[in-house]
Amino acid sequence: MQFSAILTPLVLAACVFFASLSASHAQGRDSSRYDEAITDMAQAYKARDHKRLSSLLPQVRGYILEPWGAYWELSARLDQASASEVQEFFNRYSGTYQEDRLRTEWLLQLGRNRDWGAFNRDYPQYRMGDDKSLACYGLLAEHLAHATDVNAAVLQNWLSLKEADEGCAAAAEQLVKDHSIQFAAVWPRARLGFENDRLRVATQAVGLLSDGWVKNVAEIYASPAKYLNDKLTALRPKTRELVSLALIRLAYLDPEAAAVEVDHLRWRAQLTQEERSWIWGVIGKRAAMRMSNDAVGYFAQGQFKHMHEDHLAWAVRAALRAGKWSMVHEAITAMPSSMAAEPVWVYWHARAQLALADSESTRGEALALLQSIAGVRGFYEQLALDEVGRRISVPERPAPLTAEERDSARNNPGLNRALYAIQIGLRAEGVREWNYSISLHDRGGMDDRGLLAAAERACLAEVWDRCINSSDRTKGVIDFETRFPMPFKNAVLARGKQIGIDPAYVYGLIRQESRFITDARSGVGASGLMQVMPATAKWTARKIGMTDFQPQQITDRDTNIAIGTGYLKLLLDSFGGSMPLAAAAYNAGPGRPRSWRNGPVLEAAIWAENIPFNETRDYVKKVLSNTTNYAALISGQPQSLKARLGTVGPLELSAPDTSTELP
């Protein structure tokens, strides 16, 4: 009875959805002609074929995706367009994603051209708000017009960018010229460029101070040891910073050699405590990424208050691996408050307090920290539930959507365009417009009920990635049905039973790999629901006895599930049933986790946090978090993430290493 009560509103909504979808198709007798024209325009835009775009634009007038065609046509020739043409576009497509996207490009162009009059007229209409380069142009315009103090905001944006950037660099350059910020504020950008192996970032930053220093930076990047050997003194600020860059570059290449060099008497005497601490932070980070036992000692040579946020994160990881709970506590305490408030660091801070607790009061503070994040939303929230003695269960479903809430989602023009674009193969465009529509509805963002209505609409259309994405954004309520959907349930459950693999684990992995997009294809060539690489698919098909497998079958749903689960089961078996190790191997290849497991026996959560690849670290945690929630859904029973994680350590000498056979 309860199951029927849950499904009935969805079934009714599905009928309404498909009826409205059929009606939208019936609006034009020649929809296929429109579809063909817009897909031709998409290809012409990629080729920046101005003439082709202009000739095709009249063919999509009055069509649901006309805003995309008009955007492509004008964007491709924006550097030649007149202000009146651009304004006409803004007026005609007011309130759309395409208006705001073109406005972003237009404002960036105005900023590059230093046309501050036009920039200041248009900037207040910009809604998207997620382009840091444009934000820096906005700050620069504000500074030039009103002498506003924008130093902190410019530097914050600039330092957070991974690649070289014109907008924030232009703002920083102006602030340097105005003596609003000192030279010392620019050098951290160069340091970050060197420690992340991005020479262009460093040369751009140093070039703001002096064109003549750029050559020095390039020489240091090419041969840091030679520069250090030739340097007799680092007493002047400029020379000290160049020496720091050389030591940072050496640390990136060889942390052990850098540790010896920075400890040399001349550098200890001549570099400041701040400079030496940053360098020790880079050395510790690089050693920690190599899982070196020396990492903790390197971090201890500096002062955490002078280290970058990334250094502090790796100091925590290295300390966890070494069981140094006092260092975990010290490094997290040194983090900026916004960083320390992230669930990952709240969890480990609480664990450190529990490990170091010398009173019931301290223990109570740690448990309060855990309670503050405990829940089902993510990996560390679930671990916090375990620590306070609770289990992961399916939350109570939110109240059913009203007819008005469903109508609002069904009548949303951006969502309609997004679904239609995805339906005809313009997935990237559809995804961008969907995300914009749910995050900037009336500039205030959709509330939880609006997000749930959007999620339900996407689920009914079987656009599972947008269903999950929309449901994931709710703050005050959680709907597991749309946040953790189970498409192809019969196929997944039957396959799991057939080969002896937990279907919750399969669902947890598919949700992370493809969001249930059957024809998904990654940039490196992985395909289908379970994102299987061609060579892996061919090898696995032979291993599981699929003798008639052909490469083109890999996006077939059942074939992809059979091969993906077959390979995942082989990984599980080769890693002794460890879900974290098998997930890491699925993402990064079996060779890397085979190496990463060497060292002390660790809680799998500590081991996962020390994975040196950002993507794989995030992947393992999300797959295991997903798995635990799917297990609660499938079984109807409370779950423990910590129990599922177990421990990770070196392969026992008596156990055969079958992972070497895997591709």
TITITI-245766 format. One record per residue (C-alpha): residue in one letter; x, y, z; residue number from 1. Coordinates in Angstrom, 1 decimal. Layout:
REM residues N
A|X|Y|Z|NUM
...
REM end
This chain:
REM residues 663
M|0.0|0.0|0.0|1
Q|2.8|2.4|1.0|2
F|4.7|1.6|-2.2|3
S|1.6|2.3|-4.4|4
A|1.1|5.6|-2.6|5
I|4.6|6.7|-3.4|6
L|4.5|5.7|-7.0|7
T|1.0|7.0|-7.9|8
P|2.0|10.7|-8.0|9
L|5.0|9.8|-10.1|10
V|3.0|7.8|-12.6|11
L|0.4|10.6|-12.9|12
A|3.2|13.1|-13.4|13
A|4.8|10.9|-16.0|14
C|1.5|10.8|-18.0|15
V|1.3|14.6|-17.9|16
F|5.0|14.9|-18.8|17
F|4.9|12.7|-21.8|18
A|1.6|14.3|-22.9|19
S|3.2|17.7|-22.8|20
L|6.3|16.4|-24.6|21
S|4.1|15.0|-27.4|22
A|2.3|18.3|-27.6|23
S|5.6|20.2|-28.0|24
H|6.6|17.8|-30.8|25
A|3.3|18.4|-32.5|26
Q|3.8|22.2|-32.6|27
G|5.7|22.1|-35.8|28
R|5.2|19.7|-38.7|29
D|8.9|20.1|-39.7|30
S|10.6|19.6|-36.3|31
S|13.2|17.3|-37.9|32
R|14.2|20.0|-40.3|33
Y|14.6|22.4|-37.4|34
D|16.6|19.8|-35.5|35
E|18.9|19.2|-38.4|36
A|19.5|22.9|-38.9|37
I|20.3|23.5|-35.2|38
T|22.7|20.5|-35.1|39
D|24.4|21.9|-38.2|40
M|24.8|25.2|-36.5|41
A|26.4|23.5|-33.5|42
Q|29.0|22.0|-35.7|43
A|29.5|25.3|-37.6|44
Y|30.1|27.0|-34.2|45
K|32.8|24.6|-33.2|46
A|34.5|25.3|-36.5|47
R|33.8|29.1|-36.1|48
D|32.3|29.1|-39.6|49
H|30.7|32.6|-39.5|50
K|29.2|32.4|-43.0|51
R|27.6|29.0|-42.4|52
L|26.1|30.2|-39.1|53
S|24.6|33.3|-40.7|54
S|23.0|31.3|-43.5|55
L|21.5|28.8|-41.1|56
L|20.1|31.2|-38.5|57
P|16.9|32.1|-40.5|58
Q|16.0|28.4|-40.6|59
V|15.7|28.2|-36.8|60
R|13.6|31.3|-36.2|61
G|10.6|30.4|-34.1|62
Y|12.1|27.1|-33.0|63
I|12.5|26.1|-29.3|64
L|16.3|26.2|-29.6|65
E|16.4|29.5|-31.5|66
P|18.3|31.2|-28.6|67
W|21.1|28.7|-29.1|68
G|21.3|29.3|-32.8|69
A|21.3|33.1|-32.3|70
Y|23.9|32.8|-29.6|71
W|26.3|30.8|-31.7|72
E|25.9|33.1|-34.7|73
L|26.7|36.2|-32.7|74
S|29.3|34.7|-30.4|75
A|31.3|33.5|-33.4|76
R|31.7|37.0|-34.7|77
L|31.5|38.9|-31.4|78
D|34.8|40.8|-31.9|79
Q|33.3|42.3|-35.1|80
A|29.8|42.9|-33.8|81
S|28.4|46.4|-33.0|82
A|27.2|47.3|-29.6|83
S|23.7|47.8|-31.0|84
E|23.7|44.2|-32.4|85
V|24.7|42.9|-29.0|86
Q|22.1|45.0|-27.2|87
E|19.4|43.8|-29.6|88
F|20.4|40.2|-28.7|89
F|20.2|40.9|-25.0|90
N|16.7|42.4|-25.5|91
R|15.3|39.6|-27.7|92
Y|16.6|36.8|-25.4|93
S|16.2|38.6|-22.1|94
G|16.3|36.3|-19.1|95
T|17.8|33.3|-20.9|96
Y|21.0|31.4|-20.3|97
Q|22.1|32.5|-23.8|98
E|21.7|36.2|-22.9|99
D|23.9|35.8|-19.8|100
R|26.4|33.6|-21.6|101
L|26.9|36.1|-24.4|102
R|26.9|39.0|-21.9|103
T|29.8|37.2|-20.1|104
E|31.8|37.0|-23.4|105
W|30.9|40.6|-24.3|106
L|32.0|41.9|-20.9|107
L|35.3|40.0|-21.1|108
Q|35.9|41.6|-24.5|109
L|35.1|45.1|-23.1|110
G|37.4|44.4|-20.2|111
R|40.2|43.4|-22.5|112
N|39.6|46.5|-24.6|113
R|39.5|48.7|-21.4|114
D|36.2|50.1|-22.5|115
W|35.1|50.9|-19.0|116
G|32.2|53.1|-20.0|117
A|30.4|50.3|-21.8|118
F|31.6|47.7|-19.2|119
N|30.0|49.7|-16.4|120
R|26.7|50.0|-18.2|121
D|26.4|46.3|-18.9|122
Y|28.0|44.7|-15.8|123
P|25.1|45.3|-13.4|124
Q|22.9|43.1|-15.7|125
Y|25.3|40.2|-15.5|126
R|23.6|37.3|-13.6|127
M|25.9|34.3|-14.0|128
G|28.4|35.3|-11.4|129
D|30.8|32.4|-11.7|130
D|33.6|33.8|-13.9|131
K|36.5|34.9|-11.7|132
S|38.2|36.7|-14.6|133
L|35.1|38.8|-15.2|134
A|34.7|39.4|-11.5|135
C|38.3|40.8|-11.5|136
Y|37.4|43.1|-14.4|137
G|34.4|44.3|-12.4|138
L|36.6|45.0|-9.4|139
L|39.1|46.8|-11.5|140
A|36.4|49.0|-13.0|141
E|35.1|49.8|-9.5|142
H|38.7|50.7|-8.4|143
L|39.3|52.9|-11.4|144
A|35.9|54.7|-11.1|145
H|35.8|55.2|-7.3|146
A|39.3|54.3|-5.9|147
T|37.6|51.5|-4.0|148
D|39.8|49.2|-2.0|149
V|39.5|45.9|-3.9|150
N|42.8|44.5|-3.0|151
A|41.7|41.5|-0.9|152
A|39.0|40.5|-3.4|153
V|41.3|40.7|-6.4|154
L|44.0|38.7|-4.7|155
Q|41.6|36.1|-3.5|156
N|40.2|35.5|-7.0|157
W|43.7|35.6|-8.6|158
L|45.3|33.2|-6.2|159
S|42.5|30.7|-6.6|160
L|42.9|30.4|-10.4|161
K|44.9|27.4|-11.6|162
E|45.8|28.8|-15.0|163
A|47.1|32.1|-16.2|164
D|44.4|34.7|-16.4|165
E|44.0|38.0|-18.1|166
G|41.3|39.6|-16.0|167
C|42.7|39.1|-12.5|168
A|46.3|39.8|-13.8|169
A|45.1|43.1|-15.3|170
A|43.5|44.1|-12.0|171
A|46.6|43.1|-10.0|172
E|48.8|45.0|-12.4|173
Q|46.8|48.2|-11.9|174
L|46.9|47.8|-8.1|175
V|50.6|47.4|-8.3|176
K|51.0|50.5|-10.4|177
D|48.8|52.5|-8.0|178
H|50.9|51.2|-5.1|179
S|47.7|49.8|-3.7|180
I|49.3|46.5|-3.1|181
Q|53.0|45.8|-2.6|182
F|55.3|43.6|-4.6|183
A|55.2|41.0|-1.8|184
A|51.5|40.3|-2.5|185
V|52.2|39.2|-6.0|186
W|54.9|36.6|-5.3|187
P|52.6|34.0|-3.8|188
R|50.9|33.7|-7.2|189
A|54.3|32.9|-8.7|190
R|55.0|30.4|-6.0|191
L|51.7|28.6|-6.6|192
G|52.6|28.5|-10.3|193
F|55.9|26.8|-9.6|194
E|54.6|24.3|-7.1|195
N|51.8|23.3|-9.5|196
D|54.1|23.1|-12.5|197
R|52.5|26.0|-14.3|198
L|55.3|28.2|-15.7|199
R|52.9|30.6|-17.4|200
V|51.2|31.4|-14.1|201
A|54.6|32.3|-12.6|202
T|55.9|34.3|-15.5|203
Q|52.7|36.3|-15.8|204
A|52.8|37.2|-12.1|205
V|56.5|38.2|-12.1|206
G|56.0|40.1|-15.3|207
L|53.7|42.5|-13.5|208
L|56.6|43.5|-11.4|209
S|59.3|43.6|-14.0|210
D|59.6|42.3|-17.6|211
G|63.3|41.8|-16.9|212
W|62.6|39.2|-14.2|213
V|60.6|36.9|-16.5|214
K|63.8|35.5|-18.0|215
N|65.1|34.7|-14.5|216
V|62.0|32.8|-13.7|217
A|62.1|30.8|-16.9|218
E|65.8|29.9|-16.2|219
I|65.0|28.9|-12.7|220
Y|62.1|26.6|-13.9|221
A|64.5|24.9|-16.4|222
S|67.3|24.4|-13.9|223
P|66.7|25.3|-10.3|224
A|69.8|23.5|-8.9|225
K|72.0|25.6|-11.2|226
Y|70.4|28.8|-10.1|227
L|70.9|27.9|-6.4|228
N|74.5|27.0|-7.0|229
D|75.3|30.3|-8.7|230
K|73.6|32.4|-6.0|231
L|75.8|33.9|-3.3|232
T|73.2|35.8|-1.4|233
A|69.5|36.1|-0.9|234
L|69.5|39.2|1.3|235
R|67.5|41.4|-1.2|236
P|63.7|40.8|-1.3|237
K|63.7|40.1|-5.1|238
T|66.6|37.7|-4.8|239
R|65.1|35.9|-1.8|240
E|61.9|35.4|-3.8|241
L|63.8|34.0|-6.8|242
V|65.7|31.7|-4.5|243
S|62.3|30.6|-3.0|244
L|61.0|29.9|-6.5|245
A|64.1|27.8|-7.2|246
L|63.7|25.8|-4.0|247
I|60.0|25.3|-4.7|248
R|60.8|24.1|-8.2|249
L|63.4|21.8|-6.8|250
A|60.9|20.5|-4.3|251
Y|58.5|19.7|-7.1|252
L|61.1|17.7|-8.9|253
D|63.0|16.2|-6.0|254
P|61.6|16.9|-2.4|255
E|64.5|15.1|-0.7|256
A|67.1|17.2|-2.5|257
A|65.1|20.3|-1.8|258
A|65.0|19.4|1.9|259
V|68.8|19.2|2.0|260
E|69.2|22.4|0.1|261
V|66.8|24.6|2.2|262
D|68.4|23.4|5.4|263
H|71.8|24.8|4.2|264
L|73.1|27.4|6.6|265
R|73.1|30.2|4.1|266
W|69.4|29.8|3.3|267
R|68.5|29.3|7.0|268
A|70.1|32.6|7.7|269
Q|69.0|34.6|4.7|270
L|65.4|33.5|4.0|271
T|62.6|34.7|6.2|272
Q|60.6|32.3|8.4|273
E|57.6|32.8|6.1|274
E|59.6|32.0|3.0|275
R|61.2|28.9|4.6|276
S|57.8|27.7|6.0|277
W|56.2|27.9|2.5|278
I|59.1|26.0|1.0|279
W|58.9|23.3|3.7|280
G|55.1|23.2|3.0|281
V|55.8|22.4|-0.7|282
I|58.5|19.8|0.3|283
G|56.1|18.2|2.7|284
K|53.3|18.2|0.2|285
R|55.4|16.6|-2.6|286
A|56.7|14.0|-0.2|287
A|53.2|13.2|1.1|288
M|52.0|12.8|-2.4|289
R|54.7|10.2|-2.8|290
M|53.6|8.6|0.5|291
S|57.0|9.1|1.9|292
N|57.5|8.5|5.6|293
D|59.6|11.7|5.7|294
A|56.6|14.0|4.9|295
V|55.7|14.6|8.6|296
G|59.2|15.6|9.5|297
Y|59.3|18.0|6.6|298
F|56.1|19.7|7.6|299
A|57.4|20.0|11.2|300
Q|60.4|22.1|9.9|301
G|58.1|25.0|9.1|302
Q|55.3|26.9|10.8|303
F|51.7|26.2|9.7|304
K|50.6|29.8|10.0|305
H|52.9|30.6|7.1|306
M|51.8|27.7|4.8|307
H|49.3|27.7|2.0|308
E|45.9|26.0|2.4|309
D|47.0|23.1|0.1|310
H|50.1|22.5|2.3|311
L|47.9|22.3|5.4|312
A|45.6|19.8|3.7|313
W|48.6|17.6|2.9|314
A|50.0|18.0|6.3|315
V|46.8|16.6|7.7|316
R|47.0|13.6|5.3|317
A|50.6|12.9|6.1|318
A|49.9|13.1|9.8|319
L|46.9|10.8|9.5|320
R|49.0|8.2|7.7|321
A|51.7|8.5|10.4|322
G|49.2|8.4|13.3|323
K|50.3|11.9|14.5|324
W|47.1|13.2|15.8|325
S|48.6|16.2|17.4|326
M|49.8|17.4|14.0|327
V|46.4|16.7|12.6|328
H|45.0|19.0|15.2|329
E|47.6|21.7|14.7|330
A|47.3|21.8|10.9|331
I|43.5|22.0|10.9|332
T|43.6|24.7|13.6|333
A|45.8|26.8|11.3|334
M|43.4|26.5|8.4|335
P|41.2|29.5|7.4|336
S|37.8|29.2|9.1|337
S|36.0|28.6|5.8|338
M|38.3|25.7|5.0|339
A|38.2|24.2|8.5|340
A|34.4|24.2|8.3|341
E|34.4|21.7|5.4|342
P|33.1|18.3|6.5|343
V|36.4|16.5|5.7|344
W|38.4|18.7|8.1|345
V|35.6|18.9|10.7|346
Y|35.6|15.1|10.8|347
W|39.4|14.7|11.2|348
H|39.6|17.5|13.7|349
A|37.0|15.7|15.8|350
R|38.9|12.4|15.5|351
A|42.1|14.1|16.5|352
Q|40.4|15.6|19.6|353
L|39.0|12.2|20.5|354
A|42.5|10.7|20.1|355
L|44.0|13.4|22.3|356
A|41.2|13.8|24.7|357
D|42.3|14.1|28.3|358
S|38.9|15.0|29.8|359
E|35.2|14.3|29.3|360
S|34.9|18.0|28.4|361
T|37.3|17.6|25.4|362
R|35.6|14.4|24.4|363
G|32.2|16.1|24.5|364
E|33.5|18.9|22.2|365
A|34.7|16.4|19.7|366
L|31.4|14.5|19.7|367
A|29.6|17.8|19.2|368
L|31.7|18.5|16.2|369
L|30.8|15.1|14.7|370
Q|27.1|15.7|15.5|371
S|27.3|19.0|13.6|372
I|28.0|17.2|10.3|373
A|26.5|13.8|10.8|374
G|24.1|12.8|8.1|375
V|23.7|10.9|4.8|376
R|24.8|13.7|2.4|377
G|28.4|12.6|1.8|378
F|31.4|10.5|2.8|379
Y|32.5|12.3|6.0|380
E|28.9|13.1|7.1|381
Q|28.3|9.3|7.0|382
L|31.5|8.5|8.8|383
A|30.5|11.0|11.5|384
L|27.2|9.1|11.9|385
D|29.2|6.0|12.5|386
E|31.4|7.7|15.1|387
V|28.4|8.9|17.1|388
G|26.9|5.4|17.1|389
R|24.2|5.9|14.5|390
R|23.6|4.2|11.1|391
I|22.8|5.3|7.6|392
S|19.1|5.0|6.9|393
V|16.8|6.2|4.1|394
P|15.5|9.7|5.2|395
E|11.8|10.3|5.3|396
R|10.5|11.4|1.9|397
P|9.6|15.0|1.5|398
A|5.9|15.9|1.2|399
P|4.6|15.1|-2.3|400
L|4.9|17.8|-4.9|401
T|1.8|19.9|-5.6|402
A|0.3|20.4|-9.0|403
E|1.5|24.0|-8.9|404
E|5.1|23.0|-8.2|405
R|5.0|20.4|-11.0|406
D|3.5|23.0|-13.4|407
S|6.2|25.5|-12.5|408
A|8.9|23.0|-13.6|409
R|7.0|21.9|-16.6|410
N|6.5|25.5|-17.8|411
N|10.1|26.6|-17.2|412
P|11.5|27.7|-20.6|413
G|15.1|27.0|-19.7|414
L|14.3|23.5|-18.5|415
N|12.2|22.9|-21.6|416
R|15.1|24.0|-23.9|417
A|17.5|21.9|-21.9|418
L|15.5|18.7|-22.2|419
Y|14.9|19.2|-25.8|420
A|18.6|19.9|-26.5|421
I|19.6|16.8|-24.7|422
Q|17.0|14.8|-26.5|423
I|18.4|15.7|-30.0|424
G|22.0|15.1|-29.0|425
L|23.1|18.5|-27.8|426
R|23.9|17.2|-24.4|427
A|26.6|19.7|-23.4|428
E|24.4|22.6|-24.3|429
G|21.4|21.1|-22.5|430
V|23.3|20.4|-19.3|431
R|24.6|24.0|-19.2|432
E|21.2|25.5|-19.7|433
W|19.6|23.1|-17.1|434
N|22.2|24.0|-14.5|435
Y|21.7|27.7|-15.1|436
S|17.9|27.4|-14.9|437
I|17.9|25.7|-11.5|438
S|20.6|27.8|-10.0|439
L|19.6|31.3|-11.2|440
H|15.9|31.2|-11.2|441
D|14.9|34.8|-10.7|442
R|18.5|35.4|-9.6|443
G|17.8|33.9|-6.2|444
G|18.1|30.2|-7.1|445
M|15.5|27.6|-6.9|446
D|14.3|26.6|-3.4|447
D|14.2|23.0|-2.3|448
R|10.7|22.4|-3.6|449
G|11.6|23.9|-7.0|450
L|14.7|21.7|-7.2|451
L|12.6|18.6|-6.3|452
A|10.1|19.4|-9.0|453
A|13.0|19.9|-11.5|454
A|14.6|16.6|-10.4|455
E|11.3|14.7|-10.8|456
R|10.8|16.2|-14.3|457
A|14.3|15.1|-15.3|458
C|13.7|11.6|-13.9|459
L|10.5|11.2|-15.8|460
A|12.3|12.1|-19.0|461
E|15.0|9.6|-18.0|462
V|17.6|12.3|-18.0|463
W|19.2|10.8|-15.0|464
D|22.2|13.0|-14.6|465
R|20.0|16.2|-14.4|466
C|17.7|14.4|-12.0|467
I|20.5|13.6|-9.7|468
N|22.2|17.0|-10.1|469
S|19.0|18.9|-9.2|470
S|18.1|16.6|-6.2|471
D|21.7|16.9|-4.9|472
R|21.3|20.6|-4.5|473
T|18.5|20.6|-1.9|474
K|19.5|21.9|1.5|475
G|16.7|21.3|4.0|476
V|15.3|18.0|2.6|477
I|16.6|14.9|0.9|478
D|14.7|12.8|-1.5|479
F|16.6|9.5|-2.0|480
E|14.3|8.5|-4.8|481
T|15.6|11.2|-7.1|482
R|19.0|11.6|-5.5|483
F|19.8|7.9|-5.8|484
P|17.7|6.6|-8.7|485
M|17.9|3.0|-9.8|486
P|17.4|2.7|-13.5|487
F|17.7|-0.7|-15.1|488
K|17.1|-2.2|-11.7|489
N|16.2|-5.7|-13.0|490
A|19.3|-5.9|-15.1|491
V|21.6|-4.7|-12.3|492
L|20.1|-6.9|-9.6|493
A|20.1|-10.0|-11.9|494
R|23.7|-9.5|-12.9|495
G|24.8|-8.9|-9.3|496
K|23.2|-12.1|-8.2|497
Q|24.7|-14.0|-11.2|498
I|28.3|-13.1|-10.5|499
G|28.1|-12.5|-6.7|500
I|28.7|-8.7|-6.6|501
D|26.8|-6.3|-4.4|502
P|24.3|-4.4|-6.6|503
A|24.6|-1.4|-4.3|504
Y|28.3|-1.2|-5.2|505
V|27.5|-1.4|-8.9|506
Y|24.9|1.3|-8.5|507
G|27.3|3.4|-6.5|508
L|29.9|3.1|-9.2|509
I|27.6|3.8|-12.1|510
R|26.2|6.9|-10.4|511
Q|29.7|8.3|-10.1|512
E|30.9|7.1|-13.6|513
S|28.1|8.1|-15.9|514
R|25.1|9.3|-13.9|515
F|23.2|6.5|-15.9|516
I|23.9|8.0|-19.3|517
T|24.0|4.9|-21.5|518
D|25.9|6.5|-24.3|519
A|28.3|8.5|-22.1|520
R|31.8|8.8|-23.5|521
S|34.8|10.3|-21.6|522
G|37.6|12.4|-23.1|523
V|39.9|9.4|-22.9|524
G|37.5|7.0|-24.7|525
A|35.7|5.2|-21.9|526
S|32.1|4.4|-22.9|527
G|28.7|3.5|-21.6|528
L|27.1|3.3|-18.2|529
M|30.2|1.9|-16.5|530
Q|32.7|3.9|-18.6|531
V|34.7|1.0|-19.8|532
M|37.9|1.6|-21.9|533
P|38.0|-0.3|-25.3|534
A|41.0|-2.4|-24.4|535
T|39.6|-3.3|-21.0|536
A|36.2|-4.2|-22.6|537
K|37.9|-6.5|-25.1|538
W|40.1|-8.2|-22.4|539
T|37.2|-8.6|-19.9|540
A|34.8|-10.0|-22.6|541
R|37.3|-12.8|-23.2|542
K|37.7|-13.4|-19.4|543
I|34.0|-13.7|-18.8|544
G|33.3|-15.9|-21.9|545
M|31.6|-13.3|-24.1|546
T|33.1|-14.7|-27.3|547
D|30.9|-12.8|-29.7|548
F|31.7|-9.3|-28.3|549
Q|32.2|-6.5|-30.8|550
P|33.6|-3.0|-29.9|551
Q|30.5|-1.2|-31.1|552
Q|28.4|-3.1|-28.5|553
I|30.0|-1.4|-25.6|554
T|27.3|1.3|-25.3|555
D|24.5|-1.4|-25.3|556
R|23.1|-1.3|-21.8|557
D|23.2|-5.0|-21.0|558
T|26.6|-5.5|-22.6|559
N|28.1|-2.6|-20.8|560
I|26.7|-3.8|-17.5|561
A|27.9|-7.3|-18.1|562
I|31.5|-6.2|-19.0|563
G|31.7|-3.4|-16.4|564
T|30.5|-5.6|-13.5|565
G|32.7|-8.5|-14.8|566
Y|35.7|-6.3|-14.6|567
L|34.7|-4.8|-11.2|568
K|34.3|-8.3|-9.8|569
L|37.7|-9.3|-11.1|570
L|39.2|-6.2|-9.4|571
L|37.4|-7.0|-6.1|572
D|38.7|-10.6|-6.2|573
S|42.2|-9.5|-6.9|574
F|42.2|-7.0|-4.0|575
G|40.8|-9.4|-1.5|576
G|37.2|-8.0|-1.6|577
S|38.3|-4.4|-0.7|578
M|35.8|-2.0|-2.1|579
P|38.0|1.1|-1.7|580
L|41.0|-0.6|-3.5|581
A|38.8|-2.0|-6.3|582
A|37.2|1.5|-6.8|583
A|40.6|3.1|-6.9|584
A|41.7|0.5|-9.5|585
Y|38.6|1.0|-11.6|586
N|39.4|4.7|-11.8|587
A|43.2|4.9|-11.9|588
G|44.1|1.4|-13.1|589
P|45.1|-1.6|-10.9|590
G|48.8|-0.8|-10.9|591
R|48.6|2.4|-8.8|592
P|46.5|1.2|-5.9|593
R|48.8|-1.9|-5.8|594
S|51.6|0.6|-5.0|595
W|49.5|2.9|-2.8|596
R|48.5|0.1|-0.4|597
N|52.2|-0.4|0.6|598
G|53.0|1.0|4.0|599
P|51.2|0.7|7.4|600
V|47.8|-0.9|7.8|601
L|45.4|2.0|7.8|602
E|41.7|2.7|8.2|603
A|40.5|2.8|4.7|604
A|39.2|6.3|5.2|605
I|42.8|7.5|6.0|606
W|44.1|5.5|3.1|607
A|41.6|7.1|0.7|608
E|42.3|10.6|2.0|609
N|46.0|10.0|1.1|610
I|45.4|9.0|-2.5|611
P|47.7|11.4|-4.4|612
F|45.4|12.0|-7.4|613
N|42.6|14.5|-6.7|614
E|40.2|12.8|-9.1|615
T|40.7|9.3|-7.7|616
R|40.6|10.4|-4.1|617
D|37.3|12.1|-4.7|618
Y|36.0|9.1|-6.8|619
V|36.7|6.5|-4.1|620
K|35.0|8.4|-1.4|621
K|31.9|9.2|-3.6|622
V|31.6|5.6|-4.8|623
L|31.7|4.2|-1.3|624
S|29.3|6.9|0.0|625
N|26.9|6.2|-2.9|626
T|27.2|2.5|-2.3|627
T|26.2|2.8|1.4|628
N|23.1|4.9|0.5|629
Y|22.1|2.5|-2.2|630
A|22.5|-0.4|0.2|631
A|20.1|1.3|2.6|632
L|17.6|1.7|-0.2|633
I|17.9|-1.8|-1.6|634
S|17.9|-3.6|1.7|635
G|15.7|-1.4|3.7|636
Q|18.2|-1.8|6.6|637
P|20.5|0.7|8.4|638
Q|24.1|0.6|7.0|639
S|27.6|1.4|8.2|640
L|30.1|3.1|5.9|641
K|33.0|2.4|8.2|642
A|32.2|-1.3|8.2|643
R|32.1|-1.4|4.4|644
L|35.5|0.4|4.2|645
G|37.5|-1.8|6.5|646
T|41.3|-1.4|6.4|647
V|44.0|-1.2|3.7|648
G|47.5|-2.4|4.0|649
P|50.2|-4.3|2.2|650
L|49.4|-7.6|0.5|651
E|50.1|-10.5|2.7|652
L|53.1|-12.5|1.7|653
S|51.1|-15.7|1.4|654
A|48.5|-14.2|-0.8|655
P|49.0|-14.3|-4.6|656
D|49.0|-10.9|-6.4|657
T|46.4|-11.5|-9.1|658
S|46.0|-7.8|-9.8|659
T|49.1|-7.9|-12.0|660
E|47.1|-9.7|-14.6|661
L|44.5|-7.0|-14.9|662
P|44.6|-4.3|-17.6|663
REM end
